[in-house]
Amino acid sequence: MNPTAKPLMVLGTGSHVGKSVIVTALCRIFAEQGHSVAPFKAQNMSLNSWITDDGSEIGIAQAIQAKACSISPTADMNPILLKPKGDRQSQVIVLGKPFADRTAGDYYESIEDMMKVVEGAYERLAGQYDIIVIEGAGGAAEINLYHRDVVNIGTARMLHPPIILVGDIERGGVFASIYGTLKLLPDDIAPLVKGIIINKFRGDPAILEPGIRQLEELTGVPVLGVIPYTELSIPSEDSVSIADKVQSAPRDNGLVDIAVLRLPRISNFTDFEPLEPYSNVHYIEPGDDFGHPDALIIPGTKNTIDDLKVLQDCGSDARILELAKAGVPIIGICGGYQMLGKTITDSGIEGVSGESAIFSGLGLLDIATNFTEYEKQTLQTEKTVTGNGPILGSIKGQQVSGYEIHMGKTNLMDGAPAFGDDGCVNDNGLIWGTYLHGLFENEHLRDAFLEFLYIGRDMSYSAVKDKVKYIDPYHQLATHFRSHVDLDAIERMLED
């Protein structure tokens, strides 16, 4: 292992306290200082994933953090990824490739082997970079998991890094959660905690001062800063973040309304975040009133068949067909694309039940999907727009880039492909699906889609677009972090 590589670990008092964002901020700050820096998370559990240049699948948070470092993400940055399927099962991704579907009990029986994978991945990163910023997962003081923990205690014991503990004040009880976490950490890990950050504060920091001083006296650990809540334009890590978004009916702010179905096993909903500055993107639970959106998107899912059953059982499938009949654009991405087809045939690998069966889809596209092999398509790709109609037809012949993460193969029975050999478009061009994630990162496709929606409202899309000014979100985050955290103290941690 490279003895000169300096590890710095960020743990949290619980889930969604801001660990991944703080790691992202530190990655960008160290990179801007001229350091060679990389992110690392031994084990991630998320349905939002990313495909690296070599086709490996990792958690999207580490891809975001790598971008903050101005480097390309690799499987070593997230050697183990767990993708929940339901019924206490997860697909285990090891070094970017599908390993197996495992229950929690079966997975924990292989912890020693997983730790060897983690150690090898870290050693390879440490041989390439000077600073490794490590992210924990969930709460650090999960006392029932200490003997089999990989990502928090296991990684800390392997590396003995200086640790920053993050607490979320927005949820209340931040002092108790920080104090309790420190007291419950194992005796060999607690001394590694060198600093505390209080995150997501709203209000006057002076009000916190007495509590901060008492916390420092009680724990002997300095509070490095209090970070105010701020809006960020950085992609979200997982579906927990959907709760932070607007869930209610679209606001009356002069923007078009794009509804996204919040499937039970929704994945890669970050696909739609590029649309947020220009429209009201809101999420609809299956069974809820759809309202009258200008467009509907059916997103990706870790389990197409079981999520399709949910839509059919609650009657949302009928509402989708009503919108299609009314001429509302409907777009399916990945699993959503599979649902738009005529049939889905499962040989026992996709559904949680493990049974072989043929299922009826929504029937809006003339395609058929088959799950016959435990094999996943993972690649970055570039395609030519071949679809017709008022949206895709306006940019026909142009290139779009994206990435694929899916099981199953889809056959086009009739109709036109959307992007070269991928996807399908119906006759009027208003219903189409694709396996391409990251599609709306392509500005010309995003513009074509939104232009059509605004024309339908007799509004000017260009007027909306002109109001949106680009600011580097990673530099913005780094500046915000610097303004509220003692960065000198963190740099001393690395030196010590």
C-alpha positions in Angstrom: 0.0 0.0 0.0 1.3 3.5 -0.9 2.5 4.9 2.4 2.4 8.5 1.1 -1.3 8.4 0.2 -3.3 10.3 2.8 -6.7 9.0 3.7 -9.5 11.2 5.2 -12.8 9.7 6.2 -16.2 11.2 6.5 -18.8 9.4 8.6 -22.3 10.4 9.6 -24.7 10.1 12.5 -27.2 8.7 10.1 -28.3 8.4 6.5 -28.8 11.5 4.4 -26.9 13.8 6.7 -24.7 15.1 3.8 -21.7 12.8 3.8 -21.5 12.4 0.0 -21.9 16.2 -0.5 -19.1 17.0 2.0 -16.9 14.4 0.3 -17.6 16.0 -3.0 -16.7 19.4 -1.6 -13.4 18.2 -0.1 -12.6 16.4 -3.4 -13.0 19.7 -5.4 -11.2 21.8 -2.8 -8.1 19.5 -2.8 -8.2 19.3 -6.6 -8.3 23.1 -6.8 -5.3 23.2 -4.5 -3.4 21.1 -7.0 -3.5 17.8 -5.2 -4.0 14.4 -6.8 -7.2 13.3 -5.1 -9.8 10.5 -5.5 -13.0 9.4 -3.8 -13.6 6.0 -2.2 -16.6 4.3 -0.8 -16.0 0.6 0.1 -19.7 -0.4 -0.1 -22.6 1.6 -1.5 -26.3 0.7 -1.5 -28.1 2.7 -4.2 -30.3 2.3 -7.2 -28.7 5.3 -8.8 -25.6 4.1 -10.6 -23.1 5.2 -13.2 -21.2 3.4 -15.9 -17.4 4.0 -16.2 -15.4 4.2 -19.4 -14.7 0.5 -19.2 -18.3 -0.5 -18.6 -18.1 -1.0 -14.9 -21.1 -0.1 -12.7 -20.6 2.0 -9.6 -22.7 4.2 -7.3 -23.5 7.6 -8.9 -22.1 9.4 -5.8 -18.6 8.3 -6.5 -18.9 9.2 -10.2 -20.0 12.7 -9.1 -17.1 12.9 -6.6 -14.6 11.8 -9.3 -16.0 14.6 -11.5 -15.3 17.0 -8.7 -11.7 15.7 -8.7 -11.5 16.2 -12.5 -10.7 12.5 -13.0 -12.6 9.6 -14.6 -14.5 7.3 -12.2 -13.3 3.7 -11.9 -14.7 0.6 -10.2 -12.0 0.9 -7.5 -13.7 4.0 -6.2 -16.8 1.9 -5.2 -15.7 -1.7 -5.2 -19.0 -3.1 -3.8 -22.4 -1.8 -4.9 -25.7 -3.3 -3.5 -28.8 -2.7 -5.6 -32.0 -3.6 -3.7 -34.5 -5.7 -5.6 -37.1 -6.2 -2.8 -38.0 -9.1 -0.5 -34.7 -8.5 1.4 -32.7 -9.3 -1.8 -30.0 -7.2 -3.4 -28.0 -7.5 -6.6 -24.3 -7.5 -5.5 -22.0 -5.6 -7.9 -18.3 -6.4 -7.3 -15.7 -4.3 -9.0 -18.3 -3.0 -11.4 -19.7 -6.4 -12.5 -22.9 -8.3 -11.4 -21.8 -11.0 -8.9 -25.1 -12.5 -7.6 -28.4 -11.8 -6.0 -28.1 -12.2 -2.3 -30.2 -11.9 0.9 -28.6 -9.9 3.7 -27.8 -13.1 5.6 -26.1 -14.7 2.6 -24.1 -11.5 1.8 -22.8 -11.1 5.4 -21.4 -14.7 5.3 -18.9 -13.5 2.7 -17.7 -10.4 4.5 -14.1 -11.6 4.7 -14.0 -12.0 0.9 -15.6 -8.6 0.4 -13.0 -7.0 2.7 -10.2 -8.4 0.5 -11.9 -6.8 -2.5 -12.1 -3.5 -0.7 -8.5 -3.6 0.4 -7.3 -4.4 -3.1 -9.3 -1.5 -4.6 -8.0 0.9 -2.0 -4.4 -0.2 -2.6 -4.8 0.5 -6.3 -6.2 4.0 -5.7 -3.5 4.7 -3.1 -0.9 3.9 -5.7 -2.2 6.5 -8.1 -3.4 9.4 -5.9 -2.0 11.5 -3.0 -5.2 12.0 -1.1 -8.2 9.6 -0.8 -11.4 11.0 0.6 -13.4 8.2 2.0 -17.2 8.2 2.5 -19.0 6.0 5.0 -22.6 4.9 4.8 -25.7 5.4 6.9 -25.0 5.9 10.6 -21.5 5.2 11.9 -22.7 3.7 15.2 -24.7 0.7 14.0 -23.7 -1.4 17.0 -25.4 -4.5 15.7 -23.2 -4.5 12.5 -19.7 -3.9 14.0 -18.6 -7.5 13.6 -19.5 -7.5 9.9 -19.3 -3.9 8.8 -17.4 -3.1 5.6 -17.9 0.5 4.8 -17.6 2.3 8.2 -15.8 0.3 11.0 -14.2 -2.2 8.6 -12.7 0.5 6.4 -11.6 2.6 9.4 -9.9 -0.4 11.0 -8.1 -1.2 7.7 -6.7 2.4 7.3 -6.8 4.2 10.6 -7.7 7.5 8.9 -8.6 10.8 10.6 -12.4 10.9 10.7 -14.8 13.8 10.3 -18.2 13.1 11.9 -21.2 14.8 10.2 -24.6 15.5 11.9 -27.7 16.8 10.3 -29.4 19.6 12.3 -32.4 19.8 10.0 -33.8 16.7 11.5 -33.4 17.8 15.1 -31.5 16.3 17.9 -28.1 17.0 16.3 -26.2 17.3 19.6 -27.6 14.0 21.0 -26.9 12.2 17.7 -23.3 13.4 17.6 -22.6 12.7 21.3 -24.4 9.3 21.1 -22.5 8.2 18.0 -19.1 9.1 19.5 -19.9 7.2 22.7 -21.1 4.1 20.8 -18.1 3.9 18.5 -15.6 1.1 19.3 -12.8 2.0 21.5 -10.2 1.7 18.7 -12.3 3.9 16.3 -13.6 6.8 18.5 -10.1 8.3 18.9 -9.8 8.6 15.1 -12.6 11.2 15.1 -10.7 14.5 14.8 -13.6 16.9 14.0 -17.3 17.4 13.8 -19.4 19.2 11.1 -23.0 20.3 11.7 -24.8 20.3 8.4 -28.0 21.8 6.9 -28.4 24.7 9.4 -31.1 27.3 8.9 -31.0 30.4 11.1 -28.6 32.4 13.2 -25.4 30.4 14.0 -24.9 32.4 17.2 -27.8 30.5 18.7 -25.8 27.3 18.4 -22.7 28.6 20.1 -23.5 27.5 23.7 -24.4 24.0 22.5 -21.3 23.7 20.4 -19.0 24.7 23.3 -20.7 22.1 25.6 -20.4 19.4 22.9 -16.7 20.1 22.5 -16.2 19.9 26.3 -18.2 16.7 26.6 -16.5 14.9 23.7 -13.1 16.5 23.4 -13.6 16.8 19.7 -13.6 20.2 18.0 -16.6 21.4 15.9 -15.0 22.4 12.5 -18.0 24.3 11.3 -21.7 24.8 10.8 -22.8 24.6 7.2 -26.0 26.5 6.3 -28.5 24.8 4.1 -28.2 25.7 0.4 -29.6 24.7 -2.9 -27.2 22.7 -5.0 -27.1 21.7 -8.7 -25.2 18.5 -8.1 -26.9 15.2 -9.0 -28.6 13.4 -6.2 -27.2 10.2 -4.7 -30.3 8.1 -4.2 -34.1 8.0 -4.0 -34.0 9.4 -0.4 -33.3 12.8 -2.1 -36.6 12.7 -3.9 -38.3 13.7 -0.6 -36.3 17.0 -0.8 -37.9 17.8 -4.2 -41.3 19.3 -4.8 -43.9 16.5 -4.5 -47.1 18.6 -4.7 -48.9 19.8 -7.8 -46.8 22.0 -10.1 -46.2 25.6 -9.1 -47.9 28.4 -11.0 -44.6 29.9 -12.1 -45.0 29.9 -15.9 -43.1 26.7 -16.4 -44.3 23.5 -18.1 -45.2 20.5 -15.9 -43.3 17.2 -16.3 -44.6 14.4 -14.2 -42.3 11.5 -13.2 -43.7 8.2 -11.9 -42.0 7.4 -8.6 -41.8 3.7 -9.0 -41.2 1.7 -5.8 -37.8 0.6 -7.1 -37.0 3.8 -9.0 -33.4 4.0 -10.3 -31.3 6.7 -11.9 -33.9 9.5 -11.4 -31.0 11.8 -11.8 -31.8 11.4 -15.5 -34.4 14.1 -15.1 -32.6 16.6 -12.9 -31.2 18.5 -16.1 -34.9 19.4 -16.8 -35.5 21.0 -13.4 -34.1 24.5 -14.2 -36.5 24.8 -17.1 -39.7 23.1 -15.9 -41.7 21.9 -12.9 -40.5 18.3 -12.5 -42.6 16.5 -9.9 -42.9 12.9 -8.8 -46.2 11.0 -8.7 -46.8 8.0 -6.5 -48.5 5.0 -8.2 -52.2 5.4 -7.5 -52.1 9.1 -7.0 -54.0 11.6 -9.2 -51.8 12.4 -12.2 -53.4 15.8 -12.8 -52.8 17.3 -16.2 -49.1 17.2 -16.9 -47.5 18.5 -20.1 -45.5 15.3 -20.3 -45.1 12.0 -18.4 -41.9 10.1 -17.8 -41.7 6.5 -16.7 -38.2 6.1 -15.2 -35.8 3.2 -14.7 -36.4 0.6 -12.1 -34.4 -2.2 -10.5 -37.4 -4.5 -11.0 -39.5 -3.9 -14.1 -42.0 -6.7 -13.6 -42.9 -6.0 -10.0 -43.1 -2.3 -10.5 -45.3 -2.8 -13.6 -47.6 -4.9 -11.4 -47.9 -2.1 -8.9 -49.0 0.3 -11.7 -51.6 -2.2 -12.9 -52.9 -3.1 -9.5 -53.5 0.5 -8.5 -55.0 1.6 -11.8 -52.2 3.9 -12.8 -51.8 1.9 -16.1 -55.2 3.1 -17.2 -54.4 6.7 -16.4 -51.2 6.4 -18.5 -53.3 5.2 -21.4 -55.7 8.1 -21.0 -52.8 10.6 -21.2 -51.5 8.8 -24.3 -54.9 9.1 -26.0 -55.0 12.8 -25.1 -51.8 13.4 -27.0 -49.5 13.9 -23.9 -45.9 12.9 -24.6 -44.9 9.8 -22.7 -41.3 8.8 -22.4 -39.9 5.6 -21.0 -36.3 5.2 -19.8 -34.8 1.7 -19.4 -37.3 -0.2 -17.2 -39.9 2.4 -18.2 -39.2 1.7 -21.8 -39.7 -2.0 -21.2 -43.1 -1.3 -19.5 -44.3 0.6 -22.6 -44.1 -2.5 -24.7 -46.6 -5.3 -25.5 -45.1 -8.1 -23.5 -42.3 -8.9 -21.0 -41.2 -12.5 -20.7 -39.3 -13.5 -17.5 -37.4 -16.8 -17.2 -37.2 -16.2 -13.4 -34.4 -13.7 -13.1 -36.2 -10.3 -13.0 -39.2 -10.7 -10.7 -38.6 -11.2 -7.0 -40.7 -14.4 -7.0 -38.3 -16.1 -9.3 -41.1 -17.6 -11.3 -41.2 -17.9 -15.1 -44.1 -16.0 -16.8 -45.2 -13.7 -19.6 -46.6 -10.3 -18.5 -48.6 -7.8 -20.5 -47.1 -4.4 -20.8 -48.8 -1.0 -21.3 -49.0 -1.8 -25.1 -48.0 1.7 -26.2 -45.0 0.6 -28.2 -44.7 -2.5 -30.4 -41.8 -4.1 -28.6 -41.3 -7.3 -26.6 -38.7 -7.7 -23.8 -37.2 -11.0 -22.7 -35.3 -11.8 -19.5 -33.5 -15.0 -20.3 -30.0 -14.6 -18.9 -28.4 -13.2 -15.7 -26.5 -10.8 -17.8 -26.4 -7.0 -17.6 -25.6 -4.5 -20.4 -23.4 -1.8 -19.0 -21.7 0.7 -21.4 -21.3 4.3 -22.3 -22.5 4.9 -25.8 -23.2 7.4 -28.6 -26.2 7.0 -30.9 -27.7 8.8 -33.9 -31.2 10.2 -33.5 -33.4 8.2 -35.9 -36.9 8.7 -34.5 -39.6 10.7 -36.3 -42.2 13.0 -35.0 -42.3 16.6 -33.6 -39.7 16.0 -30.9 -37.0 13.6 -32.1 -37.7 14.4 -35.8 -36.5 18.0 -35.2 -33.0 16.7 -34.3 -33.0 13.6 -36.6 -29.5 12.7 -37.7 -27.8 14.3 -34.7 -25.7 12.4 -32.1 -26.7 11.8 -28.5 -24.6 10.2 -25.8 -25.6 8.3 -22.7 -25.0 5.1 -20.8 -26.9 1.8 -20.5 -27.5 -0.3 -17.4 -30.1 -3.0 -17.9 -30.9 -6.6 -17.9 -33.2 -8.1 -20.6 -33.2 -7.7 -24.3 -35.9 -5.8 -26.2 -37.0 -6.6 -29.8 -38.6 -4.0 -32.0 -41.6 -5.7 -33.6 -42.9 -2.7 -35.6 -42.3 1.1 -35.6 -39.1 3.1 -35.8 -36.1 3.0 -33.5 -35.5 6.1 -31.5 -31.7 6.1 -31.5 -30.0 4.0 -34.1 -30.4 0.4 -32.9 -32.0 1.5 -29.6 -35.5 2.4 -28.5 -38.8 2.8 -30.3 -41.0 5.6 -31.3 -44.8 5.3 -32.0 -46.5 6.6 -35.1 -47.2 10.1 -33.9 -43.7 10.5 -32.4 -45.1 11.5 -28.9 -44.5 8.1 -27.2 -41.0 6.8 -27.2 -38.6 4.8 -25.1 -34.9 4.1 -24.8 -32.3 2.3 -22.8 -30.1 5.4 -22.7 -29.6 7.0 -19.3 -28.3 10.6 -19.1 -30.3 11.5 -22.2 -31.4 14.9 -21.0 -27.7 15.9 -20.4 -27.7 16.3 -24.2 -28.6 20.0 -24.6 -30.0 19.7 -28.2 -32.3 16.8 -27.2 -33.4 18.5 -24.0 -34.1 21.7 -26.0 -36.2 19.8 -28.6 -38.3 18.1 -25.9 -38.9 21.3 -23.9 -39.4 23.4 -27.0 -42.3 21.1 -28.0 -43.9 21.3 -24.5 -43.7 25.1 -24.4 -45.2 25.4 -27.9 -48.1 23.4 -26.6 -48.6 26.1 -24.0 -48.2 28.9 -26.5 -45.1 30.0 -24.6 -41.5 30.8 -25.5 -38.9 28.3 -24.3 -36.1 30.5 -25.3 -37.3 33.2 -22.9 -37.2 30.6 -20.1 -33.8 29.2 -21.1 -32.2 32.7 -21.3 -33.0 33.2 -17.6 -31.0 30.1 -16.6 -27.3 31.0 -16.0 -24.7 28.3 -15.7 -22.5 28.2 -12.6 -20.0 25.5 -12.0 -21.8 23.6 -9.2 -18.7 22.0 -7.9 -16.8 25.2 -7.5 -20.0 26.8 -5.9 -20.1 23.9 -3.4 -16.4 24.2 -2.6 -16.7 28.0 -2.0 -19.7 27.4 0.3 -17.8 24.8 2.3 -14.7 27.0 2.6 -16.8 29.8 4.0 -18.2 27.8 6.9 -15.6 25.1 7.8 -12.1 25.3 9.3 -10.2 24.0 6.3 -6.9 24.6 8.0 -7.8 22.1 10.7 -8.7 19.5 8.1 -5.4 20.0 6.3 -3.6 19.5 9.6 -5.4 16.2 10.0 -3.9 15.1 6.8 -0.4 16.2 7.8 -0.6 14.5 11.2 
